[in-house]
């Protein structure tokens, strides 16, 4: 019986020593996981940016159409505003 108990204690001591020795590896790998972006996270982020970009283009397109209507009615300031908005839309579309 004494050998069995001492064997259990030795096993517990070995298990504890192994846990202590492996702790820095676990902490290090956790830090790497937190510092890197997985492919799925990168895809989600890219999709989010694309949706925001598309929404911005839609809003600018509506503004552009209003300014062009005003430009066609003879408002010269609206013509230059429409031209500036057109440039913004082109820049956003080229980012895709």
HUSULHU-V410722 format. One record per residue. N is the residue number from 0. RES is the residue in one letter. PSI is psi in radians with two decimals (999 if undefined). NEAR is the number of other ideal C-beta (glycine too) atoms within 12 Angstrom. Layout:
n->N res->RES psi->PSI near->NEAR
n->N res->RES psi->PSI near->NEAR
This chain:
n->0 res->X psi->-0.67 near->7
n->1 res->X psi->-0.64 near->8
n->2 res->X psi->-0.63 near->9
n->3 res->X psi->-0.78 near->10
n->4 res->X psi->-0.74 near->11
n->5 res->X psi->-0.56 near->12
n->6 res->X psi->-0.69 near->13
n->7 res->X psi->-0.73 near->14
n->8 res->X psi->-0.72 near->14
n->9 res->X psi->-0.70 near->14
n->10 res->X psi->-0.73 near->14
n->11 res->X psi->-0.72 near->14
n->12 res->X psi->-0.72 near->14
n->13 res->X psi->-0.74 near->14
n->14 res->X psi->-0.75 near->14
n->15 res->X psi->-0.77 near->14
n->16 res->X psi->-0.70 near->13
n->17 res->X psi->-0.74 near->14
n->18 res->X psi->-0.74 near->14
n->19 res->X psi->-0.72 near->14
n->20 res->X psi->-0.57 near->12
n->21 res->X psi->-0.25 near->14
n->22 res->X psi->-0.81 near->14
n->23 res->X psi->-0.58 near->12
n->24 res->X psi->-0.76 near->14
n->25 res->X psi->-0.75 near->15
n->26 res->X psi->-0.75 near->13
n->27 res->X psi->-0.77 near->13
n->28 res->X psi->-0.58 near->14
n->29 res->X psi->-0.72 near->13
n->30 res->X psi->-0.70 near->12
n->31 res->X psi->-0.74 near->13
n->32 res->X psi->-0.72 near->13
n->33 res->X psi->-0.54 near->12
n->34 res->X psi->-0.35 near->10
n->35 res->X psi->2.73 near->12
n->36 res->X psi->2.24 near->14
n->37 res->X psi->2.89 near->13
n->38 res->X psi->-0.70 near->10
n->39 res->X psi->-0.66 near->10
n->40 res->X psi->-0.71 near->14
n->41 res->X psi->-0.71 near->13
n->42 res->X psi->-0.74 near->13
n->43 res->X psi->-0.77 near->14
n->44 res->X psi->-0.73 near->15
n->45 res->X psi->-0.74 near->17
n->46 res->X psi->-0.71 near->15
n->47 res->X psi->-0.78 near->14
n->48 res->X psi->-0.71 near->17
n->49 res->X psi->-0.73 near->18
n->50 res->X psi->-0.73 near->15
n->51 res->X psi->-0.74 near->17
n->52 res->X psi->-0.81 near->22
n->53 res->X psi->-0.71 near->19
n->54 res->X psi->-0.73 near->15
n->55 res->X psi->-0.72 near->22
n->56 res->X psi->-0.76 near->25
n->57 res->X psi->-0.77 near->17
n->58 res->X psi->-0.77 near->18
n->59 res->X psi->-0.65 near->26
n->60 res->X psi->-0.72 near->22
n->61 res->X psi->-0.77 near->17
n->62 res->X psi->-0.73 near->22
n->63 res->X psi->-0.81 near->27
n->64 res->X psi->-0.72 near->20
n->65 res->X psi->-0.75 near->19
n->66 res->X psi->-0.65 near->27
n->67 res->X psi->-0.67 near->21
n->68 res->X psi->-0.79 near->17
n->69 res->X psi->-0.70 near->20
n->70 res->X psi->-0.75 near->22
n->71 res->X psi->-0.40 near->14
n->72 res->X psi->-0.05 near->13
n->73 res->X psi->0.11 near->10
n->74 res->X psi->1.87 near->16
n->75 res->X psi->-0.58 near->14
n->76 res->X psi->-0.60 near->14
n->77 res->X psi->-0.55 near->22
n->78 res->X psi->-0.78 near->20
n->79 res->X psi->-0.61 near->16
n->80 res->X psi->-0.74 near->23
n->81 res->X psi->-0.69 near->27
n->82 res->X psi->-0.74 near->18
n->83 res->X psi->-0.73 near->19
n->84 res->X psi->-0.69 near->28
n->85 res->X psi->-0.70 near->23
n->86 res->X psi->-0.70 near->16
n->87 res->X psi->-0.74 near->23
n->88 res->X psi->-0.78 near->27
n->89 res->X psi->-0.72 near->17
n->90 res->X psi->-0.73 near->16
n->91 res->X psi->-0.67 near->24
n->92 res->X psi->-0.53 near->18
n->93 res->X psi->-0.34 near->11
n->94 res->X psi->-0.40 near->16
n->95 res->X psi->999 near->17
